[in-house]
Amino acid sequence: MKRAERRSEPATATVLVVDDEPHIRELLELTLLRMGLAVESAASVGEAHALLRAKQFDLCLTDMRLPDGQGLDLVRYIGEHCSDLPVAVITAYGSAENAVAALKAGAFDYLSKPVSLEDLRSLVKSALKLPQRVTAAKPARHQLLGDSPAMQQAREMIDKLARSQAPVYISGESGSGKELAARLIHELGARNDQPFVPVNCGAIPENLMESEFFGYKKGAFTGADADRDGFFQVAHGGTLFLDEVADLPLPMQVKLLRAIQEKRVRKVGATGEDPVDVRMICATHQNLGALVEAGKFRQDLYFRLNVIELKMPSLKECREDIAALAESMLARMGGADGDAPRLSKAARAQLERYDFPGNVRELENILERAVALCGGEEIQPDDLRLTPAREADEAHPSGKGPLPDYLDRIEREAILEALAKTRFNRTAAARLLGITFRALRYRMARLGINEPHP
């Protein structure tokens, strides 16, 4: 069941409330009616299914425990049959595991009991602002270029994540576009008219972290001449992006975990706490799982941040995109006059053979240098000044790098292409590739191809 169109008028939006406790249903109904919304109620999973088949809704609010099933069952049903319908779950107080499970199953967001009416109103407003899946309310200002299977998979995952409030962990090598992906998730989502606050965790001195993240009151310490908001307060209503989150010291990890769980922060020097509503996105080029095993990163914070993982591919996994990326960058460098030099065929070929340890960021730096050094209208190989040790083709007779790396690259591209064609149905992809499901699963694990979460 696909909804053909998102209703734009708040007064016409209809919310489905699913809860077996009459007094909670009544509280939710009254609050929603006062917001100018229409409300339908169900006391069980079965009743909810019947209403979903008969009517069109703009939001579903469901309790986790129902007489004939779980709220998670309803979340999955909606994901399969009403994919454009945002659903939020109501969990017991302190039930972090249920909240994370709901987000992983595809829930838009969650509320904890006792339900805060302020949090409820905020969640409803965010859900009803979600743009249509096909044509977003306004186009994103940033773009993720490239038509390679790996880049198409990343874009599809970003589109899914934009329709959720689940915390996202973006992994990938340095320079692979992790912050760009975070900005796209924000711009394509319901919070796109609110702040996007990027924070480089590795650039903040440890003794200033608490005041930078949570703010401080006047007189809290020497030099605190006035009240100041921290990153959480500035990002209120929007998205807080923590880059290089692995660099946070353990004491700060404890405080960050509490802020995420309680959705409240205390300024340095304050006696009370302030409510905050932020979507968390974090990234690092390090292996967070390995850091958890080594005791350098808290496991509970890791599970809170890594609800859904987005892996950004390295540039050497997307070699067919290099020419298009380079042309786009050169056009931008040329400005309105478009007077930047072109890439010669030889220079383009050399770029496509290069390994790019610094990924997209390195490509941009190489092109900026080449534009400055170029003496004519075409950039030649000498203008690129690529590090000879990195030009694998010169060291290997095949011209395509070491044989194991080359074969892995071909295999990865073939698997990603099959998965893209089958919308990540692994059984269908295995059939398309002419291998068994078990063989495909083994190859995906070996090559680091992650299955997207719902």
N, C-alpha and C positions, 0 to 999 in steps of 0.2 A: 504494500500500500504506500504509494508515493504521494506526498502532498504537492499539488501542482504549483502552489504559490504561497509565499509567506504573507500573512495578513499584516499590513503596515499600520493599521489604526489600533492603538491599545484597547479602545472600547470594544472592539470586535474580537479580540483575542480570547481564546477559550483554554482553560487549564483543567486537566484531569488530575484529581486528587485521589490517591489510593491509600487507604488506611483503615484498619478494622476497629479502631477506637473512636467512637462517636464524638467525644469531646475534642479530640485533636482534629478530626475532619471539620468540625464546626468552627474551630479557631482558624484553621487554614482558609476555609470558605469565606468567613467574614472578612479576613484580611485581604483576600484577593478581590472580593466584591467591592470593598472600599477603594481598591486601586482601579476600579472601572472595568474589571475583567469578568467574563462569564465563567462559571464553574460547573463541572460535572464531577460526581463522586462515585467511588467504588469501594467496597469493603473487602475485596479479595482479588486474587490474580485472575480468576475466571471472569468476574464481572468486568475487570479492566479490559480483558481481551475482547469481550463482547462490545464494549463501548468503542474501543479502538477500531474494530471492524465496521462499526455503524457510523462513526462520526469522525470529523477532522479536528485535531487539537494543535495548539501552538506550544504547549509545555505539559509535561507530566511530572507530578510530585508523588513519590511513593515511599512508603515505609519499608524497612528491610525485612521485617517479620510479618508475614501474612498467614491467615488460617490454612490456605491451600498451597503455599509455596513461599518462595523468597523474593524479595525485591529485585535481586540479581537476575532471577528468571525473567521478570518483566523487562529489565534493562536489555537483556539479550533479545527478547522477543521484539522489542521496539527497534533495536538495531537491525534486525533481519527484515522486518515488515514495514517499518515507518522510519526509514533511516534519517530523514530530515527533522524528526521530532526530538528536541532536547528533553532529556529526562534527568531529574535530580532525585537523590535518595535521602531519606531521613534516617540517621543512624543513632544508636544509643550513645550516651555521653562517654567519651574516652575510647570508643571503639574504632581505633585507628585502622585496624586490619580490615574491617568491613568497608570503611571509607575508601581505602586504597583499592580493595577488590572491586568496588563499584566503579571507580574511575577507570580501572583497567578493562572492565567489561564494556565501557563506552559511555558511562554516565557523564553528563555535562558538568555536574558539580554535586556537592553534598551539604547537608545541614545536620548539626548535632543536636540531640535532645538535651535539655529543654530548648525548643526552637526559639531563637531570637527573632522577633518580628522585623527588626531592622535588617538583619542578615537575610531574612526571607524576601523582603521587598527588593533588596539589592540583587539577590540571585535572580528573581523573576524579571527585573528590568534588564539584566544582562542577557538572559536567555531569549527574551523577546526582541532584542536588538540584533540577534544573529542574522547575518546576511544569508541570502539564498545560496545554495551550493553551486548552482550553475552560473549565476551572475551576481557577484558580490555587490553590496550596496555602494561601495566606491572602490575603484581599483587600488591595489597596493602601490605605494611609491617606489618600492624596491622590487627587483626581479632576480630570479635564479635562472640564469641562462644555461642552455645545453639540452640536447636531445638524446644523449646517451641513455641506455637503460637504467644505469645507476642514478643519473640525475632525474629521470622521470619518476623513479621510485621515491626519491627524496621529496619531489614536489607533491606527489600524491599523499605522502605521509604528512607533509606540512598542511595540506588542505584538510585532512582529517583532524589533526591536532588543533587547528584553528576553531573547530566547532566544539571544543571541550574546554573545561577549566582545569583539567588535570595537570599536575606538575610534569614538566618535560626535562629530560636529561639529554643534551646534545653532545655526542661524542664525535671524535674525528681529529685528524692531524692538524697542527698549527697552520693557519692560513687557508683552511678548507671551506670557510664561509659559515662558521657556527653562529656568529652574531647576526649575519644576514638572515639566516634561517629563523632565528629568534624574532627578529623584526617582522619577518613575513607572517609568522604565527600570530603575532600581535595585530598586525595591520589587516589581516584577513578575518579576524575574530570579532567578538562582540565588544571588546574593550578598545577598539581602534580609535575612539575619540578621547581616550584617556592617556595618561603619560606612559611612555616606555622608558624605563630607567636602567641603563646599562652600568654595571659595576665591575671593575677589574679587581678581584679579591686579592691578587698578588701585589697590587700597587699601594695598598693601605697599610701603614705601620700598625703593628699589633696593638700598641697602647692607645690607638685612636679608633680601633674597629667598633667598639660598642657605641661610642658617640656618633660615629659616621653612619652606622646602620640604624640606630634607634633615636638619634637626636639627643639634645640636652636642654636642661633648664638654666636660666640665668643664675649665675653664682655657683653652679655645680662644681666648677674647678677654676683654677686661675686662667683667665683669658675668656671665660664664658660670660661675655658682657650682655648677651641677650638670648632669649629662647631660640632654639634652632631645630628644625625638623631634620630627621635622618632619611635614609634611602626609603625605608618602609612608608613613612608619612608622605614623602614626595610621590611615591608610586601608587598611593591609595586610589583604588578604582581601576588601576591599569596593570602593567606588567613589570615585574622586577627581574632583570636578567643578571645573574651572577656568573660572570666569566672567570675561568680558572678557579672554580670553587674548591678544587683540591688543595689550594694554597691556604685555606682557612685554618688557623690553629685550633686545636681540640677544644679549648675553653670557649671560643667563639662558636664552634659547631654546636655546643650544648645550648647556648642562648638562641641561636638561629632555629634549632629544632623546636624549642618551646614557642617561639614566635609563630612558626608555621602551624603548629598544632593548635594553639590557643587563638590564633588570629588577633592577637593583642601584643602590644609592645610597651615597654616602660622607658621613658627618657631618662638619661643619666641625671640624677638629682631630683627626680619626680617621686611623688608618693603613690600616684595612681597609674593605671595603664590606659592606653588609648586603643580603641578597636581599629584594625587595619584590614583592608580588603585588597589583596594583591594576588596576581597569578605568578607563580614561581616558574622560571625557566633557568636552568643552569647549564654550564658547559665546561669542559676541560679537555686538553689533549692527552692527559694522563689516564691511566687505567684505574678508575675508581674502585672496581671490584678488587683489584690487587692491593690497593691501598687499605681497603677494609680488612683484608686478610692479614696485612702487615701491622694492623693496629694504628694506622695513621689517619684513618677516617672512620667516623662513627657509623656502625652498621645501621642503627635506627634512623639516622639522618639520610643515609644512602637510600634506604627503602622509601623514605618520604619524598626525596627528590627524584628518584629514578622510578616513577610510576610508569611512564612510557619513555622509551629511548628512541631517539632519532640519530641515526649514524650518517654523518656527512661524508660522501666519498672523496677520496683524494683525487687530485688532478690526473695522476697517472692511470687511475681507473676510468677516466673519462677522456681519453686521448682524442676521440673524435669531436670533442667539444672545444678543443684548444683553439682552432682557427676562428670559430665564431666568437669566442671570448676575446681573443686578441683583436679582432676587427671592432668589436663593441668598445673595448678599452681605447683603441686608437681614435675612434670617432669621438669619444668623450674628451680625449686629450686635445683633439683639434678644435674643440669649442664650437661656437656658432658658425665660424668661418669654414670649418671642416678642412683645415690646411695641414693636418697631420700626415706624415708619409705613410705609404702602403707597405705591407709586407711583401717581399719578393717570394717567389716560389721556393727558392732555396732556404730562405729564412723560415718560412712556414714549415717546411719539412724538418728543419733542425729543431724547431720548437716542439713539433709533434713527436720527436724521438727523445726529447729531454725528460728526465724523471721528476723534476719539480719537487724537491724536498720541502720547499716552502709553499707549495700549492698555488692557489689563485693569487695570494698576496705577492708571491715571488714573481709570477707572470707579470703582474702589473708593474712591479719594480723594474723588471727586465725591459719592458716596453718603454717605460719613462726614460730609462738610460739610453735605449736605442734611439728614441726620438731626439734626444739631446746630441747624440753622436753622429746621427745620420747626416750625410752631406748632400743628399739629393731627395728625390721624391719616393724612393723605395728603400726600405730597410733591408740591408744585406746581412748575411750570417756573421760577419765580423762585427757589426754594430750591436749584436746581441750580447757578445762577451760571455757566452755560457762557459761554465766551469768544465774543462775537458774531462776531468775525472767522472763527471756525471753523464757524459754522453755515451751511454751503454752501447750504442750502435757501432762506435768506432772500435770497441774492444771485442766485438762478436761478429763473426763472419755472416751470420744470418741477417744482421742489420736490425734486429728486433730485440736485442738484449739477451740476458742469460736465458737458456732454454726453459728451466723450471718457471721462472717469472713470466716468460712469454706464454707458456702453456696455461699457467694459472689465470693469466689475464684473459685469454681466449675463453677458457672454461667459465670464468666468472661472468663475462659478458653474455655468453650463450644462456646461462642459467637466469640471469636478470632479465634478459629479453623474453624468455619463456614465461617467467613469473609475471612480467608486465602484461603479456598477451592474455594470461589466464587470471588476471587480477589477484595474483598471489595464491591461487589455488594450487597447492603443491602436488596433489594427485594428478590434476590435469597437466601441470607443467612437466612432471616426470614422464607422462605419456607422450607429450609433445617432443621431449628430448630423447625418447626411446630408451629410458632407464627405469629401474624400479624406484618406488617411493622411498625405500630405505636407502638406496644409493644416493638419491637426491638429497635426502636429509643429511647424510654423512658429508657430502660435498659442500652443502651450504654451511655446515658447522666448520669444516676445514677452511673455507674461504672467508669466513666471517660475515656471511649474508644473514642478516637478522630478519625474522618474520615480523611485519608490523602488527602492533596491538590493535584491537578493534577501536 
